Amino acid sequence: MSWPTGSLTVEVLQGDLTQQDVDAIVNAANNDLELGGGVAGAIARAGGPQIQAECRRIGPIEVGDAAITGGGTLQARYVIHAASMRLGGRTSAESLRDSTRRSLEIAKDKALRSIAFPAVGTGIAHFPMDECARIMLEEVVAHSRNPSSIREVRFVLFGADAEAAFRAEANRQLAATKQSGKEDRGEERQRHGG
């Protein structure tokens, strides 16, 4: 299912992040950029050892930051590593928000057109799924209000519960965005005698 917002389209689906044909996939990373379990482990297995080798040259980074590497043998050209936690730690709302924003900024700076996110921090780091969906979608909506190369943001989720949480939140936020856009255009017409 997809929703238009600002300059881009948001898509929510259940699937395998490592199989997405997009410019970049996002890794739910720790700040040491060690590709261990969960999403990071799946990316390491599917993309080959060169991704971890690049991460070791770059990391560690600050919690809340993000870094980009090549995609190895993945279909995606790049992997953006969103550091929402310390190695062995938990994800906070602030670090999730910051690392999501940074991932979008990096994609924009690289002139990428499509990016696929997992539900960052909800696996090993145990961040609540509903709150994750709210925060990540808020950041995507905020990003869509400014000029950007990004045209498609995909949330590729593991399991029906995750997909349902992101769909519900997308319906809530993006319906509100559409409504506020209609109201803004209506006010504009009234001011100009339309």
N, C-alpha and C positions, 0 to 999 in steps of 0.2 A: 504494500500500500504506500502511496506517495502523496506528499503535500507540497504545494508551492509556497515559498515565503521569501519575500524580498527578491534578491537576485538569484536564488537557487531553489532546488527541489530537495526535500527530505524524504528519504525512503526508509521504511522499517521492514525487516524481513528476518526470518529464521534461517540460519545457514552456517556455512564454514567460511570464516573470515579469510583464511589463507587461500581460498579459491576465488576471491573476488577480482574481477577484471576492472580495476580502477587505477588511478595514478598512484595513490598511496593507501596503505592500510595503517591503522593505528594499533600500536602495541600497548597493552596495559602494563606499564613498566615500573620497576623500582628505580631509585635514583642512581644505583650502581650500574644500571643497564645490563644486569645479568639475566640472561634468558633461561629461566628455570622451568617452572611449571605453568599451568593454566594457559592463557592466551600466548604468553611469551614462549613457552615450551613448544606450543603448536607451530608458532611462527619459525622458531629455530629448526624444528624437524622438517617443515615444508620448504623453508627458504635456504637451508644449507648453512654451513659453518661460517661463511663470509659475513653474515649479518652479525653474529656474536663477535667476530674479529674486529669489525668496524666499531661496534659498541665499546669494546675494550680500549680502542684508541681514543674514543670520545669521552667516556664516563670516568668518574661519576659526574652527575649534574645535580642541580638543586631540585628538591622536591617541589613540584608545581611547575617545573620547566618541561621542555620537550626537546628532543634531538632527532635528526633525520639520518638514515643510512640508506644504502641501496637495498633493493628488494631480493637480492640473491637470485634463487631460481623460482621465486614467486611470479605470478602473473603481474602483480603490482610492481611498478618501477621502484617504488620507495617504501620504506617502513618509517613511520614517525613514532617515536618512543615517548609516550606521555607518562612522565614520572609522577604518579599520584601517591607514591608511598616510599618509605625506606625499605631496604631489603629486610624481609621478615616482619614488617610493620603493617599498619593499617592506613587506609585512605581516609582523609578528612574531606569535608565539604569544600573547604578552601582549596586544598591541593587538587581536587577533582576539577573544580571550576578553572583554576589557573592552568592546569595541564591541558585541559580541553581547549581553552582560549589559545594557548601557545601552539598547540597542534594546528589549529586553523590558521594562525598567523604564519607558521612555517610553510604550510601548503600554499597560502596566498603569495608569500615571498618567492616561492619556487614556481609560481604561475601554474600551479596544478589545477585541474578542472574537476576532479572527482576524488573523494576520500571516503574510506569506510572505517567506522569505529566499532569496537565491541562495547559492552557495558563495562566501562573502565572501573576497576576497583571492587566489583561485586563478587568476584571469585575468591581467590586466595585472601584478599584484604577484607572481605565480608562487609562491604559497604551496602546499605539498603538499596534494593533495586528501584523502588519508586522514587527515592530521592536522587539516585543516579540519573534516571530518565529526566526528571525535572531540571536538574542542574545542566546536564549536557545539552538538552534541547534549548534551554534559555541561552546558552552560549552560542549555539548555532543560529538562533533567531537574531540575537544581537549582531552576530557577524554578518548576517544577510542584509542588514540595514546599511552597510557600507560597501563601497566599490570593492570587488574581489574577483579573482579569476575563477573561484570555485563555483561550479554550477550544480554539483550533485554531492549531497552528504548522505551516506548510507549508514544505517545502524544495523549491523549484522549480528544477530543474537543467538545465543545457545539456549534452546528450550522454549517451550510455549509460554511459560510464566514471564520470562524476560521480554519476549515479543509482545505479550499482552500489556505489560507495564509501559513499554515504550509507545505502543499504539495509543493507549489511553491518554498518555501525557501529550503525544503529538496532536491528538484530536483536541485536547483541552487548550494547549498553547497556540496551535496554528489556527484553530477556529477563532480564538480571541484576536489573533493577529489580523486575520481576514476581516473580522468585524470592525476592529479599530481602523483598518485601512479604508473600509467603506465609509465609516463615520468621518474620517479626515477628508476624503474626497467630497462628501456631502457638504461639509462645512466650507470647503474651498469653493464649491459651486454657489453656495448661498452668498459668500462674500463677493463673488464676481457676478451676481445677478443671474446665476444659472439655474 
